[in-house]
């Protein structure tokens, strides 16, 4: 429940009425309650104030020299959705009242007779305004937490993935996220959802490797009562729960091949049949899938449907491993340090240079998930206000930081660096062409560019 607040604090009321005496009377009544009041004699002047000042509630006459208050509501409500409008009329008219409410007015009252209702009505309208503002703030916080701002890192590989995700987010295209376990595929899926027109609608996530075939089918597609032993009532599947929103299917490569055909039908027809049902259910859902498997190889081995692969592979984004973006480790470590120090109510402010250097030399087979776990452990073990290498697991403490050394003229790495630089110069910086000429993967090229600090 939201805490109670003083509605008069920083609440501003705009009165639009061409009768000066009535405006003055209303201003006096409302000001005595602690509200700030601004006056306007016509709709044009009122609109200028609305565009310039932060208005919470408008008290507006219905009949004005330059227009009708009922029409004014219809005009401004889409532009200023958080502003509530109370219409005042000298002569009550049921038809006008109904139309005013349809246009978005908060209420419609008669002048003079209802002056004693003004303050309670204002308080009621302001409560709605404050609630709407809080909801908007919470939505912004959630959007930031699960939006693209939550994806940390400045390395070329992660920035390329973010750029692709931002481009596909506003569309309804199916997205396939590829990468090792722990690289942040669900974080990307949530960011794509929150960057789409489906933001604010349901986001459902399911790990396909966590269930057997029968349970997974029921979890995704739902079932009818009596479909199997224990199915005592109808159950909606996640694909139906996510309608109008997004369904994220993690580890899609683990899905049984019989269920793959049902998912294919959803992608092709926007409908499916629940377990134990005879008629199809229509849905409007966006699918984002993810896997750490090589689906093309799975197709060759008959473990994954080729037609489903091509339906999922509309827009593919590769998420790099942490060892391929080691320059991002310090910022990620600092992020987790802040989270876990707050969670454990400790005052650890930073990590030592040696601590971060040891992190950057680790192989990170578990990727970001492994880094997160190690940072939580380090915060628990830390003494003082700084993380030191003593807070790290033994295997990280024993890393030899001198293995890198400096590149010499006879060192193999130096020769490789020089050759990569020459090919980059030849292709005028075209990395895709450079990778082809070097006969290496684009990911490997990016990693070597960062490793050798090639500009």
C-alpha positions, 0 to 999 in steps of 0.5 A, a space after each residue: 500500500 502506498 503511504 498517505 501524503 499531503 495532497 495540497 503539497 505542490 498540487 496546482 489547480 487551473 481554473 478556466 472560467 470567463 466569469 471573474 467573480 466565480 473564478 475569484 470565489 473558487 480561487 479563495 475557497 481552494 487557496 484556503 485548503 493550501 492548493 496553488 491556483 492559476 486562473 484563465 478566462 478562456 480555453 486558449 489562455 488555459 491551454 498555454 498555462 497547461 503547456 507551460 506549468 505543471 497542472 494536476 487538476 483543471 476546473 473548467 466551465 462548459 460554455 466559454 467564449 472560444 469553445 466548449 469545455 466538453 470538446 476541450 476535454 477530448 482535445 487535451 486528455 490524450 496530450 496530458 493523460 495525468 491531468 484530471 478535469 472537472 467540468 462546471 456548468 450553469 445548467 445541468 445537461 445529462 447528454 453533455 455530462 455523459 459525453 464529458 465522461 466519455 471524453 475523459 472528464 473526472 466529473 461534471 457538476 453544476 455551478 453554485 449548487 455544488 460549491 460544497 462538493 468542490 474540495 472533496 471532489 478535488 481531493 478525490 481527483 488529486 488522489 487519482 493523479 498521485 496514484 497515476 504518477 506513482 504508477 508511472 514512476 514505478 513503470 519507469 524504474 522497472 523499465 530501467 531495471 530491465 531495459 537496455 540500460 541494465 546491460 553493462 559493458 562497452 566492449 565492441 561485442 556486447 555493444 554490437 549485440 545491444 545495437 541489434 537488440 534495439 533495432 529488433 525490439 520495436 518489431 514483432 519479429 521472433 528473436 533467437 538469442 545464441 550464446 553460452 550459459 550465463 551470458 545474460 540471455 534472459 536479461 536481453 529478452 526482457 530488454 527487448 520486451 521492454 523496448 517493444 510496443 508490448 512493454 507493460 504487457 506480460 513477460 513470461 519466461 520458461 527454461 525448457 530444460 527444467 521439465 520433462 516432455 509431459 510437464 513442459 507441454 502442460 506448462 507451455 500450452 496448458 490443459 483441460 480438466 481430466 486430460 491426465 491423472 491429477 488434472 482436476 481443473 483447466 489450466 492456462 499455459 504460459 503461452 496463453 498467460 503471455 498473450 499480448 506480451 512476450 514468451 521467452 523460451 530459454 534452452 529451446 534446444 532441449 525441447 522434445 521434438 513432438 512439442 516443437 511441432 506445436 510451437 511451430 503451429 503457434 508461430 505460423 497460425 497464432 493458435 494451439 490446442 491445449 492438452 485434452 482439448 479439441 478446439 484451438 485457442 487463439 493467442 497474440 504473443 511474441 516468441 523470444 527463444 534462446 539456446 547454448 546449443 548449435 541448432 544447425 547441428 541439431 537439425 542435421 542430427 535430427 534432434 531439432 525440426 528444420 522448419 522450426 529452426 528457420 521460424 525461430 531464426 528470423 533475427 539472431 543475436 549472438 551474446 559473447 562470453 565473458 572471456 571475450 569481453 574482459 574489459 567489461 569485467 571491472 564495471 560488472 564487478 562494481 555493479 555486483 559489488 554495489 548490489 551485494 554490499 547493499 543487500 548485506 548492509 555492509 560498507 564496501 566501497 570498491 575493489 582493489 586493483 589486484 582484485 580486478 586484475 585477478 578477475 580479468 585473468 580468469 577464464 570465466 566458463 560460467 560467464 556473468 553468472 559465475 562472476 555474480 556468484 564470486 562477487 557475492 562470496 567476496 562481499 561476504 568474506 571481505 573485511 574493511 571497505 575494499 575487496 582484496 584478493 584474499 576475498 577470492 576463491 583459491 583458484 583465482 588467488 593463484 592466477 599468475 599476473 605476469 604471464 602476459 608480459 609485453 609483446 616483443 619483436 620476436 614474440 608470436 603474439 606480436 607477429 599476429 598483432 601486426 598481421 591483423 593490423 595490416 589486414 584491417 588497413 587493407 580492408 579499410 577497417 571492415 571487420 567482417 571482410 578482415 575475419 574472412 581474409 584471416 580465416 577466423 570467426 568474427 568473434 575471435 577477431 574482436 577478441 584479438 583486437 581487444 587483447 592487442 589493443 588494436 585501434 
